[in-house]
């Protein structure tokens, strides 16, 4: 495994307040953090052994009267990449940029030798993108 720290961003970050995830590949741990004016708080936790990588889309604004088509075309939606195991979903990165999220998923798939499940492109018909490990 590589000796690297992967830095994932979370939605809602701005110049004053940032939130994200640090993933220590060699140490097999992660830290969800909040940062205000560069002062970071968070603690390292062991990373549960991931089974696969999930890429999906979410909307943070509730829309009770929306149809499925409106959800799929929602401009406020964010793409997320997560490491999944039976007990937990660990969100690693969020972005409005689909290509950025898929690039992060591919990078994680190469490091951990895991398959990627794409639920972002078509929520109703998720697909496996690779046959890793």
Secondary structure, DSSP 8 states (H G I E B T S, - for coil): ----EEEEE-TT--SSEEEEEEEETTTTEEEEEEEETTEEE---EE-----EEEEEEE-SS--TT--HHHHHT-TT-EEEEEEE-SS-EEEEEEES-HHHHHHHHHHHHHHHT--EEE-SS-TTS-EE-----
